[in-house]
Amino acid sequence: HCQSTDLIHWTGFEALAGYGTGVAVLKEPDGITPVVVDGRYWMVYFPGSGPGSMYLASADATGDLLTWTSAGVILAPTPGTWDANGLWTPSFTLVGDTYYVYYQGSSGAYGWSMGFAKAPAVADGAPVRPDAVTWTRSPLPLVTGSHGWDQGQCADPVLRHFEGTWYLFYTGGVPYKNGFCTSTSPEGPWMQYGQGGPGMGWIPSGTPTAADGMLSLPAGAALVSPATYSPGVALGFRARFDSAPGTAKWGGFIVGNAWPGLLVEATTPTGMGYALYLAAFDGTWHAASLGAPPGEFHVYEDAWVSSTLGRVFVDHAATAAGSLTAGVPAGPLPIEFKNNGDTAHALAVDWVYLRPYAEPEPAASVGAEQPTAAADRPASPTRFAPAMPSPFGASTTLEFSLTRPGAVRLEIFGVDGRLVRTLVRGERDAGVHRLAWDGRDAAGRPLPAGLYFARLVVGGERFTRTVVRLSR
């Protein structure tokens, strides 16, 4: 360890018996709270020079932070899981009422990937020391080095928060490069970007052409995102799938013919006629028919809800047009649009966006149309920030901004789609608006712990944020 007053000049270097990563004790103005509980600073570290178990240590907050006491192992490799071969390079922080440890782990199935463990930091309204909690791990890695700039591995995660967006900075690939991924929640889903290799652009193959914001893919051409996306992401796009029987076109969570994948495809599945399908494959073909390709541009949203459920919405429908519970991929995949061999008709894509999947799904959340090159999120004059904190115990704050006056409705829904509370309904001026929700229903009764959805409706636009309530 060493010390600094300006983060430039460091003194007092002293070797320790263990190794550690993370910046739990740096007081940075970026939304990350130093973990100080019961008068002590806390950090997570790993001993030795290789992967193994994670340990917790603390130091007197009133002292010089040079004397640390170990609290023992808090996380160990778990046989049969994504971190079975060891845990490494932790980043420990406190977000609202929850402790998070992001770390890299490995197994034969995933290689070096990144996930997290979390634990409640508050019980009965009082802080809980991190050495007196039960940790829950993500069942799958959230970021894997499956392709792109981080090919081969993802390591050294550091969680940060800036202006409503969560960032996970990390090291990827060999030779090593630094990059990041983003999310609207500290638990993902994470959308990977970064430097090195193709960078942040889409990767073309074949001879795709673009004109007037429209992407045209002739036979054999494809466009692949350099990012990978985990379950919980919705891919929206406006495309024309008309094609000749016996050929295939698709857009979804897949690269080339490398299954598994979840995609909207125009093809002839085994035993079925030529049509448009929500398709997945795990050695067996799984498909939900969406009917005949319309021969014109339609809006589709391929929703990778979870590792066991995929859905597709057509033309901003309020309910899914098709769903699958078998063959849905479990691990992160990039996104591809491809014309797999139709020489008569090109696959035409007008625009595409990505966002976290919401349940219940908004009926119209596309916003302004964008050229495919933007390939990120729909622009909107309205900003709806993530609930802070979330998870929350006593209260959370929802913030939105308007560029002009208008009618606004902000409501809270349960996971069953039932309206439990209306926070605002009426005209609001332009500017930033903040409303607190105390976790109670319209009658003032405390609601049970669990997942809720905050839906903001402004004019013809709808926005949804997830909110997690802890037991009080």
C-alpha positions as a Markdown table, in Angstrom:
| # | Residue | x | y | z |
|---|---|---|---|---|
| 1 | His | 0.0 | 0.0 | 0.0 |
| 2 | Cys | 0.9 | 3.7 | -0.3 |
| 3 | Gln | -0.6 | 7.1 | 0.2 |
| 4 | Ser | -1.4 | 10.2 | -1.8 |
| 5 | Thr | -3.1 | 13.5 | -1.2 |
| 6 | Asp | -3.4 | 14.5 | -4.9 |
| 7 | Leu | -3.5 | 11.0 | -6.6 |
| 8 | Ile | -0.4 | 12.0 | -8.5 |
| 9 | His | 2.5 | 11.8 | -5.9 |
| 10 | Trp | 2.6 | 8.6 | -3.8 |
| 11 | Thr | 4.6 | 7.8 | -0.8 |
| 12 | Gly | 5.0 | 5.2 | 1.9 |
| 13 | Phe | 5.2 | 2.1 | -0.4 |
| 14 | Glu | 5.1 | -1.0 | 1.7 |
| 15 | Ala | 4.8 | -4.6 | 0.6 |
| 16 | Leu | 1.9 | -6.7 | 1.9 |
| 17 | Ala | 1.4 | -10.4 | 2.1 |
| 18 | Gly | -1.5 | -10.4 | -0.3 |
| 19 | Tyr | -2.6 | -9.0 | -3.6 |
| 20 | Gly | -5.7 | -6.8 | -4.2 |
| 21 | Thr | -7.5 | -4.6 | -6.7 |
| 22 | Gly | -10.3 | -2.1 | -6.4 |
| 23 | Val | -10.4 | 1.4 | -5.0 |
| 24 | Ala | -12.9 | 1.1 | -2.1 |
| 25 | Val | -11.2 | 3.8 | 0.0 |
| 26 | Leu | -10.8 | 6.5 | -2.6 |
| 27 | Lys | -13.3 | 9.3 | -2.1 |
| 28 | Glu | -14.1 | 10.0 | -5.7 |
| 29 | Pro | -16.9 | 12.4 | -6.8 |
| 30 | Asp | -18.4 | 9.9 | -9.3 |
| 31 | Gly | -21.4 | 8.5 | -7.4 |
| 32 | Ile | -19.5 | 5.6 | -5.8 |
| 33 | Thr | -19.7 | 5.6 | -2.0 |
| 34 | Pro | -16.6 | 4.5 | -0.1 |
| 35 | Val | -17.5 | 1.5 | 2.1 |
| 36 | Val | -17.4 | 2.8 | 5.6 |
| 37 | Val | -19.5 | 0.9 | 8.1 |
| 38 | Asp | -19.3 | 0.7 | 11.9 |
| 39 | Gly | -16.4 | 3.2 | 11.9 |
| 40 | Arg | -14.3 | 1.1 | 9.6 |
| 41 | Tyr | -13.2 | 1.2 | 5.9 |
| 42 | Trp | -13.8 | -2.1 | 4.1 |
| 43 | Met | -12.3 | -3.7 | 1.1 |
| 44 | Val | -12.2 | -7.1 | -0.7 |
| 45 | Tyr | -8.9 | -8.6 | -1.8 |
| 46 | Phe | -7.3 | -11.9 | -2.9 |
| 47 | Pro | -4.2 | -13.4 | -1.5 |
| 48 | Gly | -1.4 | -14.9 | -3.6 |
| 49 | Ser | -0.6 | -14.3 | -7.2 |
| 50 | Gly | -3.4 | -16.3 | -8.8 |
| 51 | Pro | -7.1 | -16.9 | -8.7 |
| 52 | Gly | -8.7 | -18.4 | -5.6 |
| 53 | Ser | -11.0 | -17.1 | -2.9 |
| 54 | Met | -12.0 | -13.6 | -2.0 |
| 55 | Tyr | -11.2 | -12.1 | 1.4 |
| 56 | Leu | -12.6 | -9.2 | 3.3 |
| 57 | Ala | -10.5 | -6.7 | 5.4 |
| 58 | Ser | -11.2 | -3.5 | 7.3 |
| 59 | Ala | -9.3 | -0.6 | 8.8 |
| 60 | Asp | -10.1 | 2.0 | 11.5 |
| 61 | Ala | -11.7 | 5.0 | 9.6 |
| 62 | Thr | -10.1 | 7.4 | 12.1 |
| 63 | Gly | -6.6 | 6.0 | 11.6 |
| 64 | Asp | -4.0 | 6.3 | 8.9 |
| 65 | Leu | -5.6 | 3.4 | 6.8 |
| 66 | Leu | -2.3 | 1.5 | 7.0 |
| 67 | Thr | -3.3 | -1.2 | 9.4 |
| 68 | Trp | -5.9 | -3.7 | 8.0 |
| 69 | Thr | -7.5 | -6.7 | 9.7 |
| 70 | Ser | -8.7 | -9.6 | 7.7 |
| 71 | Ala | -12.2 | -10.8 | 8.2 |
| 72 | Gly | -11.6 | -14.1 | 6.3 |
| 73 | Val | -13.1 | -15.6 | 3.2 |
| 74 | Ile | -16.4 | -14.2 | 1.8 |
| 75 | Leu | -16.4 | -15.9 | -1.6 |
| 76 | Ala | -14.9 | -19.1 | -2.8 |
| 77 | Pro | -14.9 | -21.0 | -6.1 |
| 78 | Thr | -18.1 | -23.0 | -6.6 |
| 79 | Pro | -17.9 | -26.3 | -8.5 |
| 80 | Gly | -20.1 | -26.5 | -11.6 |
| 81 | Thr | -20.5 | -22.7 | -11.9 |
| 82 | Trp | -19.0 | -20.0 | -14.1 |
| 83 | Asp | -16.3 | -19.2 | -11.5 |
| 84 | Ala | -15.4 | -22.8 | -10.6 |
| 85 | Asn | -11.8 | -22.4 | -11.4 |
| 86 | Gly | -11.2 | -19.4 | -9.2 |
| 87 | Leu | -12.1 | -15.8 | -8.4 |
| 88 | Trp | -9.8 | -12.9 | -9.1 |
| 89 | Thr | -9.4 | -9.1 | -9.2 |
| 90 | Pro | -12.4 | -7.9 | -7.1 |
| 91 | Ser | -13.9 | -4.4 | -7.2 |
| 92 | Phe | -15.9 | -3.7 | -4.0 |
| 93 | Thr | -18.4 | -0.9 | -3.6 |
| 94 | Leu | -21.7 | 0.2 | -1.9 |
| 95 | Val | -24.6 | 1.1 | -4.2 |
| 96 | Gly | -27.6 | 2.4 | -2.3 |
| 97 | Asp | -28.6 | -0.3 | 0.1 |
| 98 | Thr | -26.6 | -3.1 | -1.6 |
| 99 | Tyr | -22.9 | -4.2 | -1.4 |
| 100 | Tyr | -21.5 | -5.3 | -4.8 |
| 101 | Val | -18.3 | -7.2 | -5.6 |
| 102 | Tyr | -17.5 | -7.4 | -9.3 |
| 103 | Tyr | -14.8 | -9.9 | -10.1 |
| 104 | Gln | -13.4 | -12.1 | -12.9 |
| 105 | Gly | -13.9 | -15.9 | -12.7 |
| 106 | Ser | -13.3 | -18.8 | -15.0 |
| 107 | Ser | -14.5 | -22.2 | -15.8 |
| 108 | Gly | -14.1 | -24.6 | -18.7 |
| 109 | Ala | -17.3 | -23.3 | -20.3 |
| 110 | Tyr | -16.6 | -19.6 | -20.1 |
| 111 | Gly | -12.9 | -18.8 | -19.7 |
| 112 | Trp | -12.1 | -15.5 | -18.0 |
| 113 | Ser | -15.4 | -13.7 | -17.6 |
| 114 | Met | -17.0 | -11.1 | -15.3 |
| 115 | Gly | -19.9 | -11.3 | -12.9 |
| 116 | Phe | -20.8 | -10.1 | -9.4 |
| 117 | Ala | -21.9 | -11.0 | -5.9 |
| 118 | Lys | -24.2 | -8.8 | -3.9 |
| 119 | Ala | -25.5 | -8.6 | -0.3 |
| 120 | Pro | -27.9 | -6.3 | 1.6 |
| 121 | Ala | -26.2 | -3.4 | 3.3 |
| 122 | Val | -29.2 | -2.4 | 5.4 |
| 123 | Ala | -31.4 | -4.4 | 7.7 |
| 124 | Asp | -34.3 | -3.0 | 9.7 |
| 125 | Gly | -33.2 | 0.5 | 8.6 |
| 126 | Ala | -29.7 | 0.1 | 10.1 |
| 127 | Pro | -26.4 | -0.5 | 8.2 |
| 128 | Val | -25.0 | -4.0 | 8.3 |
| 129 | Arg | -21.3 | -4.7 | 8.3 |
| 130 | Pro | -20.1 | -6.6 | 5.1 |
| 131 | Asp | -18.7 | -9.3 | 7.3 |
| 132 | Ala | -22.1 | -10.1 | 8.7 |
| 133 | Val | -24.1 | -10.7 | 5.4 |
| 134 | Thr | -24.9 | -13.5 | 3.0 |
| 135 | Trp | -23.6 | -13.0 | -0.5 |
| 136 | Thr | -25.6 | -14.0 | -3.6 |
| 137 | Arg | -23.8 | -14.5 | -6.9 |
| 138 | Ser | -24.9 | -13.9 | -10.5 |
| 139 | Pro | -25.8 | -17.4 | -11.8 |
| 140 | Leu | -24.0 | -16.7 | -15.1 |
| 141 | Pro | -21.2 | -14.3 | -16.1 |
| 142 | Leu | -22.5 | -11.0 | -17.3 |
| 143 | Val | -19.6 | -10.1 | -19.6 |
| 144 | Thr | -17.6 | -12.6 | -21.6 |
| 145 | Gly | -14.7 | -12.2 | -24.0 |
| 146 | Ser | -16.5 | -14.0 | -26.8 |
| 147 | His | -15.5 | -11.7 | -29.7 |
| 148 | Gly | -14.4 | -8.2 | -30.6 |
| 149 | Trp | -11.8 | -6.1 | -28.9 |
| 150 | Asp | -11.9 | -8.2 | -25.7 |
| 151 | Gln | -11.4 | -11.5 | -27.4 |
| 152 | Gly | -10.3 | -14.2 | -25.1 |
| 153 | Gln | -10.9 | -12.8 | -21.6 |
| 154 | Cys | -12.5 | -10.1 | -19.5 |
| 155 | Ala | -10.6 | -9.1 | -16.3 |
| 156 | Asp | -10.0 | -6.5 | -13.7 |
| 157 | Pro | -13.5 | -5.0 | -13.5 |
| 158 | Val | -14.1 | -1.6 | -11.8 |
| 159 | Leu | -17.7 | -0.3 | -11.4 |
| 160 | Arg | -18.5 | 3.4 | -11.8 |
| 161 | His | -21.5 | 5.6 | -12.2 |
| 162 | Phe | -21.8 | 8.8 | -14.2 |
| 163 | Glu | -25.0 | 10.9 | -15.0 |
| 164 | Gly | -27.4 | 8.0 | -14.8 |
| 165 | Thr | -25.2 | 5.4 | -16.6 |
| 166 | Trp | -23.3 | 2.6 | -15.0 |
| 167 | Tyr | -19.9 | 1.8 | -16.4 |
| 168 | Leu | -17.8 | -1.4 | -16.0 |
| 169 | Phe | -14.2 | -0.7 | -17.0 |
| 170 | Tyr | -12.1 | -3.7 | -17.5 |
| 171 | Thr | -9.1 | -5.4 | -19.3 |
| 172 | Gly | -9.8 | -7.6 | -22.3 |
| 173 | Gly | -8.0 | -9.6 | -24.9 |
| 174 | Val | -4.5 | -10.8 | -25.5 |
| 175 | Pro | -2.5 | -8.6 | -26.0 |
| 176 | Tyr | -4.3 | -6.7 | -23.3 |
| 177 | Lys | -6.5 | -3.7 | -24.0 |
| 178 | Asn | -8.7 | -1.5 | -21.8 |
| 179 | Gly | -12.3 | -0.8 | -22.5 |
| 180 | Phe | -15.7 | -0.6 | -20.9 |
| 181 | Cys | -19.4 | -1.6 | -21.0 |
| 182 | Thr | -22.5 | 0.3 | -20.0 |
| 183 | Ser | -25.8 | -0.3 | -18.3 |
| 184 | Thr | -28.7 | 1.5 | -16.7 |
| 185 | Ser | -28.4 | -0.8 | -13.7 |
| 186 | Pro | -25.4 | -2.0 | -11.6 |
| 187 | Glu | -26.6 | -5.5 | -12.3 |
| 188 | Gly | -26.7 | -5.2 | -16.1 |
| 189 | Pro | -27.5 | -6.2 | -18.8 |
| 190 | Trp | -24.2 | -4.8 | -19.9 |
| 191 | Met | -23.6 | -3.5 | -23.4 |
| 192 | Gln | -19.9 | -3.8 | -24.3 |
| 193 | Tyr | -17.9 | -1.1 | -26.0 |
| 194 | Gly | -14.3 | -0.1 | -25.9 |
| 195 | Gln | -11.1 | 0.6 | -27.7 |
| 196 | Gly | -8.9 | -1.7 | -29.8 |
| 197 | Gly | -9.8 | -3.9 | -32.8 |
| 198 | Pro | -13.0 | -2.7 | -34.5 |
| 199 | Gly | -13.7 | -0.3 | -31.7 |
| 200 | Met | -17.2 | 1.0 | -31.4 |
| 201 | Gly | -18.2 | 0.6 | -35.1 |
| 202 | Trp | -20.3 | -2.2 | -36.6 |
| 203 | Ile | -18.3 | -4.9 | -38.5 |
| 204 | Pro | -19.5 | -5.5 | -42.1 |
| 205 | Ser | -18.9 | -8.6 | -44.1 |
| 206 | Gly | -19.7 | -9.2 | -47.8 |
| 207 | Thr | -20.8 | -6.1 | -49.6 |
| 208 | Pro | -23.5 | -4.2 | -47.6 |
| 209 | Thr | -24.3 | -0.7 | -48.8 |
| 210 | Ala | -25.9 | 2.3 | -47.1 |
| 211 | Ala | -27.8 | 5.2 | -48.6 |
| 212 | Asp | -30.1 | 7.7 | -47.0 |
| 213 | Gly | -29.8 | 6.0 | -43.6 |
| 214 | Met | -30.8 | 2.6 | -45.0 |
| 215 | Leu | -28.6 | -0.5 | -44.9 |
| 216 | Ser | -29.0 | -3.0 | -47.7 |
| 217 | Leu | -27.5 | -6.5 | -47.3 |
| 218 | Pro | -27.2 | -8.5 | -50.5 |
| 219 | Ala | -26.7 | -12.3 | -50.5 |
| 220 | Gly | -24.0 | -13.4 | -48.1 |
| 221 | Ala | -23.6 | -9.9 | -46.5 |
| 222 | Ala | -23.9 | -9.3 | -42.8 |
| 223 | Leu | -23.4 | -6.6 | -40.2 |
| 224 | Val | -22.2 | -7.6 | -36.7 |
| 225 | Ser | -22.2 | -5.5 | -33.6 |
| 226 | Pro | -18.7 | -5.4 | -31.8 |
| 227 | Ala | -20.5 | -5.6 | -28.5 |
| 228 | Thr | -22.0 | -8.6 | -26.7 |
| 229 | Tyr | -25.4 | -8.5 | -24.9 |
| 230 | Ser | -26.6 | -10.6 | -22.0 |
| 231 | Pro | -30.2 | -11.7 | -21.3 |
| 232 | Gly | -32.4 | -8.8 | -20.4 |
| 233 | Val | -31.7 | -6.8 | -23.6 |
| 234 | Ala | -34.3 | -5.8 | -26.2 |
| 235 | Leu | -33.1 | -5.3 | -29.8 |
| 236 | Gly | -35.5 | -3.1 | -31.8 |
| 237 | Phe | -35.2 | -2.6 | -35.6 |
| 238 | Arg | -37.2 | -1.6 | -38.6 |
| 239 | Ala | -36.5 | -4.0 | -41.5 |
| 240 | Arg | -37.9 | -5.6 | -44.6 |
| 241 | Phe | -37.7 | -9.4 | -44.6 |
| 242 | Asp | -39.3 | -10.3 | -48.0 |
| 243 | Ser | -37.2 | -13.0 | -49.6 |
| 244 | Ala | -37.3 | -16.1 | -51.9 |
| 245 | Pro | -38.4 | -19.5 | -50.4 |
| 246 | Gly | -35.5 | -21.7 | -49.5 |
| 247 | Thr | -33.3 | -18.8 | -48.4 |
| 248 | Ala | -32.9 | -17.2 | -45.0 |
| 249 | Lys | -32.6 | -13.7 | -43.6 |
| 250 | Trp | -32.3 | -12.8 | -39.9 |
| 251 | Gly | -31.6 | -10.2 | -37.3 |
| 252 | Gly | -30.9 | -11.0 | -33.6 |
| 253 | Phe | -28.5 | -12.3 | -31.0 |
| 254 | Ile | -26.2 | -14.4 | -33.0 |
| 255 | Val | -23.1 | -14.4 | -35.2 |
| 256 | Gly | -23.1 | -16.2 | -38.5 |
| 257 | Asn | -24.4 | -19.8 | -38.3 |
| 258 | Ala | -22.8 | -20.2 | -34.8 |
| 259 | Trp | -25.7 | -21.4 | -32.6 |
| 260 | Pro | -27.1 | -21.0 | -30.1 |
| 261 | Gly | -28.9 | -17.8 | -30.9 |
| 262 | Leu | -32.2 | -16.0 | -30.6 |
| 263 | Leu | -33.3 | -14.2 | -33.7 |
| 264 | Val | -36.1 | -13.1 | -36.0 |
| 265 | Glu | -35.7 | -15.1 | -39.2 |
| 266 | Ala | -37.4 | -15.5 | -42.6 |
| 267 | Thr | -36.8 | -19.1 | -43.6 |
| 268 | Thr | -38.3 | -22.6 | -44.0 |
| 269 | Pro | -37.8 | -24.4 | -40.7 |
| 270 | Thr | -38.0 | -28.2 | -40.7 |
| 271 | Gly | -41.6 | -29.3 | -41.1 |
| 272 | Met | -42.9 | -25.7 | -41.6 |
| 273 | Gly | -43.7 | -23.6 | -44.6 |
| 274 | Tyr | -41.8 | -20.5 | -45.6 |
| 275 | Ala | -42.6 | -17.7 | -43.1 |
| 276 | Leu | -41.2 | -15.3 | -40.5 |
| 277 | Tyr | -40.2 | -16.8 | -37.2 |
| 278 | Leu | -38.8 | -16.2 | -33.8 |
| 279 | Ala | -36.1 | -18.9 | -33.9 |
| 280 | Ala | -33.6 | -20.6 | -31.5 |
| 281 | Phe | -31.5 | -23.7 | -31.8 |
| 282 | Asp | -29.8 | -25.9 | -29.3 |
| 283 | Gly | -29.4 | -29.1 | -31.4 |
| 284 | Thr | -33.1 | -29.0 | -32.0 |
| 285 | Trp | -34.9 | -26.3 | -34.0 |
| 286 | His | -37.3 | -24.2 | -32.0 |
| 287 | Ala | -39.5 | -21.7 | -33.7 |
| 288 | Ala | -42.6 | -19.5 | -33.1 |
| 289 | Ser | -44.3 | -18.5 | -36.3 |
| 290 | Leu | -44.9 | -14.8 | -36.9 |
| 291 | Gly | -46.8 | -15.4 | -40.2 |
| 292 | Ala | -45.8 | -14.6 | -43.8 |
| 293 | Pro | -43.1 | -11.9 | -44.3 |
| 294 | Pro | -45.2 | -8.7 | -45.0 |
| 295 | Gly | -43.2 | -7.6 | -48.0 |
| 296 | Glu | -42.7 | -4.2 | -46.5 |
| 297 | Phe | -40.9 | -2.5 | -43.6 |
| 298 | His | -42.1 | -3.5 | -40.2 |
| 299 | Val | -40.8 | -2.7 | -36.7 |
| 300 | Tyr | -39.6 | -5.7 | -34.7 |
| 301 | Glu | -38.3 | -6.0 | -31.1 |
| 302 | Asp | -36.4 | -9.2 | -30.4 |
| 303 | Ala | -36.5 | -9.4 | -26.6 |
| 304 | Trp | -33.9 | -11.7 | -24.9 |
| 305 | Val | -35.8 | -11.8 | -21.6 |
| 306 | Ser | -33.8 | -14.5 | -19.9 |
| 307 | Ser | -31.8 | -17.6 | -20.6 |
| 308 | Thr | -35.1 | -19.5 | -20.8 |
| 309 | Leu | -37.4 | -17.1 | -22.5 |
| 310 | Gly | -37.3 | -15.1 | -25.7 |
| 311 | Arg | -40.0 | -12.9 | -27.2 |
| 312 | Val | -40.7 | -10.9 | -30.3 |
| 313 | Phe | -42.9 | -7.8 | -30.6 |
| 314 | Val | -44.1 | -6.5 | -34.0 |
| 315 | Asp | -44.9 | -2.9 | -34.8 |
| 316 | His | -44.9 | -1.7 | -31.2 |
| 317 | Ala | -47.5 | -4.3 | -30.1 |
| 318 | Ala | -48.4 | -4.2 | -26.4 |
| 319 | Thr | -48.2 | -8.0 | -26.2 |
| 320 | Ala | -45.6 | -10.4 | -27.7 |
| 321 | Ala | -46.3 | -11.8 | -31.2 |
| 322 | Gly | -44.3 | -15.0 | -30.4 |
| 323 | Ser | -42.3 | -16.5 | -27.6 |
| 324 | Leu | -39.9 | -19.4 | -27.0 |
| 325 | Thr | -38.9 | -21.2 | -23.8 |
| 326 | Ala | -36.6 | -23.8 | -25.4 |
| 327 | Gly | -33.3 | -23.3 | -27.2 |
| 328 | Val | -32.9 | -19.7 | -25.8 |
| 329 | Pro | -29.1 | -19.0 | -25.3 |
| 330 | Ala | -27.8 | -18.6 | -21.8 |
| 331 | Gly | -24.5 | -16.8 | -22.5 |
| 332 | Pro | -23.9 | -13.3 | -24.0 |
| 333 | Leu | -23.9 | -13.0 | -27.8 |
| 334 | Pro | -23.3 | -10.2 | -30.3 |
| 335 | Ile | -26.0 | -9.0 | -32.7 |
| 336 | Glu | -26.0 | -9.8 | -36.4 |
| 337 | Phe | -28.2 | -8.9 | -39.4 |
| 338 | Lys | -27.5 | -11.2 | -42.3 |
| 339 | Asn | -28.8 | -12.2 | -45.7 |
| 340 | Asn | -27.8 | -15.8 | -45.8 |
| 341 | Gly | -28.2 | -16.4 | -49.6 |
| 342 | Asp | -31.2 | -14.6 | -51.1 |
| 343 | Thr | -29.9 | -13.3 | -54.5 |
| 344 | Ala | -33.4 | -11.9 | -55.4 |
| 345 | His | -34.0 | -9.6 | -52.5 |
| 346 | Ala | -31.7 | -7.7 | -50.2 |
| 347 | Leu | -32.2 | -7.6 | -46.4 |
| 348 | Ala | -33.0 | -3.9 | -45.8 |
| 349 | Val | -32.6 | -2.4 | -42.3 |
| 350 | Asp | -33.8 | 1.1 | -41.6 |
| 351 | Trp | -32.7 | 1.7 | -38.0 |
| 352 | Val | -31.8 | -0.3 | -34.9 |
| 353 | Tyr | -31.7 | 0.4 | -31.2 |
| 354 | Leu | -30.8 | -1.4 | -27.9 |
| 355 | Arg | -32.3 | -1.0 | -24.5 |
| 356 | Pro | -33.0 | -3.0 | -21.3 |
| 357 | Tyr | -36.0 | -5.2 | -21.7 |
| 358 | Ala | -39.0 | -4.0 | -19.6 |
| 359 | Glu | -41.9 | -6.0 | -18.2 |
| 360 | Pro | -44.6 | -5.1 | -18.9 |
| 361 | Glu | -43.2 | -4.2 | -22.3 |
| 362 | Pro | -44.0 | -0.6 | -23.4 |
| 363 | Ala | -46.3 | -0.5 | -26.3 |
| 364 | Ala | -44.4 | 2.3 | -28.1 |
| 365 | Ser | -40.9 | 3.1 | -26.9 |
| 366 | Val | -38.9 | 3.5 | -30.2 |
| 367 | Gly | -38.8 | 7.3 | -30.3 |
| 368 | Ala | -37.2 | 9.0 | -33.2 |
| 369 | Glu | -35.9 | 6.9 | -36.1 |
| 370 | Gln | -32.2 | 6.7 | -36.6 |
| 371 | Pro | -29.8 | 5.6 | -39.3 |
| 372 | Thr | -28.4 | 2.1 | -38.7 |
| 373 | Ala | -24.9 | 3.6 | -38.2 |
| 374 | Ala | -26.1 | 5.1 | -34.9 |
| 375 | Ala | -27.1 | 1.6 | -33.8 |
| 376 | Asp | -27.5 | 2.5 | -30.2 |
| 377 | Arg | -30.6 | 3.9 | -28.6 |
| 378 | Pro | -33.6 | 6.0 | -29.9 |
| 379 | Ala | -33.2 | 9.7 | -29.4 |
| 380 | Ser | -35.8 | 11.4 | -27.3 |
| 381 | Pro | -36.5 | 14.9 | -26.0 |
| 382 | Thr | -37.4 | 13.3 | -22.6 |
| 383 | Arg | -34.8 | 11.9 | -20.2 |
| 384 | Phe | -35.9 | 9.4 | -17.6 |
| 385 | Ala | -33.1 | 8.5 | -15.2 |
| 386 | Pro | -32.7 | 5.2 | -13.3 |
| 387 | Ala | -34.2 | 5.2 | -9.8 |
| 388 | Met | -31.7 | 6.1 | -7.2 |
| 389 | Pro | -31.1 | 4.2 | -5.1 |
| 390 | Ser | -32.3 | 0.9 | -6.4 |
| 391 | Pro | -32.5 | -1.5 | -4.6 |
| 392 | Phe | -34.0 | 0.8 | -1.9 |
| 393 | Gly | -35.4 | 0.4 | 1.6 |
| 394 | Ala | -37.2 | 3.5 | 2.8 |
| 395 | Ser | -37.4 | 5.7 | -0.3 |
| 396 | Thr | -36.1 | 6.1 | -3.9 |
| 397 | Thr | -36.1 | 9.0 | -6.2 |
| 398 | Leu | -37.3 | 9.1 | -9.8 |
| 399 | Glu | -36.0 | 11.9 | -12.0 |
| 400 | Phe | -37.1 | 13.0 | -15.5 |
| 401 | Ser | -36.5 | 16.1 | -17.6 |
| 402 | Leu | -38.6 | 17.7 | -20.3 |
| 403 | Thr | -37.5 | 20.1 | -23.0 |
| 404 | Arg | -40.9 | 21.6 | -23.3 |
| 405 | Pro | -44.1 | 21.7 | -21.1 |
| 406 | Gly | -46.5 | 18.8 | -21.6 |
| 407 | Ala | -48.8 | 16.2 | -20.0 |
| 408 | Val | -47.0 | 13.7 | -17.9 |
| 409 | Arg | -48.0 | 10.5 | -16.2 |
| 410 | Leu | -45.6 | 8.6 | -13.9 |
| 411 | Glu | -46.9 | 5.3 | -12.5 |
| 412 | Ile | -45.6 | 2.3 | -10.5 |
| 413 | Phe | -46.5 | -1.3 | -11.6 |
| 414 | Gly | -46.0 | -4.7 | -10.0 |
| 415 | Val | -44.5 | -7.6 | -11.9 |
| 416 | Asp | -48.0 | -8.8 | -12.6 |
| 417 | Gly | -48.8 | -5.6 | -14.6 |
| 418 | Arg | -51.0 | -4.2 | -11.8 |
| 419 | Leu | -50.9 | -0.5 | -11.2 |
| 420 | Val | -50.0 | 0.1 | -7.6 |
| 421 | Arg | -49.3 | 3.8 | -7.4 |
| 422 | Thr | -49.6 | 7.0 | -9.5 |
| 423 | Leu | -46.9 | 9.5 | -8.6 |
| 424 | Val | -47.9 | 12.2 | -11.0 |
| 425 | Arg | -50.6 | 12.9 | -13.6 |
| 426 | Gly | -51.0 | 16.3 | -15.2 |
| 427 | Glu | -49.2 | 19.1 | -16.9 |
| 428 | Arg | -45.5 | 19.8 | -16.0 |
| 429 | Asp | -43.2 | 22.6 | -17.0 |
| 430 | Ala | -40.0 | 22.1 | -19.0 |
| 431 | Gly | -37.0 | 21.3 | -16.8 |
| 432 | Val | -35.9 | 18.6 | -14.3 |
| 433 | His | -38.5 | 17.0 | -12.1 |
| 434 | Arg | -37.8 | 14.7 | -9.1 |
| 435 | Leu | -40.3 | 12.6 | -7.2 |
| 436 | Ala | -39.8 | 10.3 | -4.3 |
| 437 | Trp | -41.5 | 7.0 | -3.9 |
| 438 | Asp | -41.7 | 5.5 | -0.4 |
| 439 | Gly | -42.5 | 1.9 | -1.5 |
| 440 | Arg | -46.2 | 2.3 | -0.6 |
| 441 | Asp | -49.4 | 1.8 | -2.7 |
| 442 | Ala | -52.1 | 4.3 | -3.4 |
| 443 | Ala | -53.8 | 3.5 | -0.1 |
| 444 | Gly | -50.5 | 4.2 | 1.8 |
| 445 | Arg | -49.8 | 0.5 | 2.6 |
| 446 | Pro | -46.2 | -0.7 | 2.4 |
| 447 | Leu | -45.7 | -3.0 | -0.6 |
| 448 | Pro | -43.7 | -6.2 | -0.3 |
| 449 | Ala | -40.1 | -6.5 | -1.3 |
| 450 | Gly | -39.5 | -7.3 | -5.0 |
| 451 | Leu | -39.3 | -5.9 | -8.5 |
| 452 | Tyr | -41.4 | -3.0 | -9.7 |
| 453 | Phe | -41.6 | -1.0 | -12.9 |
| 454 | Ala | -41.8 | 2.8 | -13.0 |
| 455 | Arg | -43.5 | 3.9 | -16.3 |
| 456 | Leu | -43.2 | 7.5 | -17.5 |
| 457 | Val | -45.6 | 8.6 | -20.3 |
| 458 | Val | -45.0 | 11.9 | -22.0 |
| 459 | Gly | -47.2 | 12.6 | -25.0 |
| 460 | Gly | -46.9 | 9.6 | -27.3 |
| 461 | Glu | -43.7 | 8.3 | -25.7 |
| 462 | Arg | -43.3 | 5.7 | -22.9 |
| 463 | Phe | -40.3 | 5.0 | -20.8 |
| 464 | Thr | -39.8 | 2.2 | -18.2 |
| 465 | Arg | -37.3 | 1.8 | -15.4 |
| 466 | Thr | -37.0 | -1.1 | -13.0 |
| 467 | Val | -37.0 | -0.5 | -9.3 |
| 468 | Val | -36.1 | -3.1 | -6.6 |
| 469 | Arg | -37.6 | -2.7 | -3.2 |
| 470 | Leu | -36.0 | -4.3 | -0.2 |
| 471 | Ser | -37.9 | -5.5 | 2.9 |
| 472 | Arg | -37.9 | -2.8 | 5.6 |
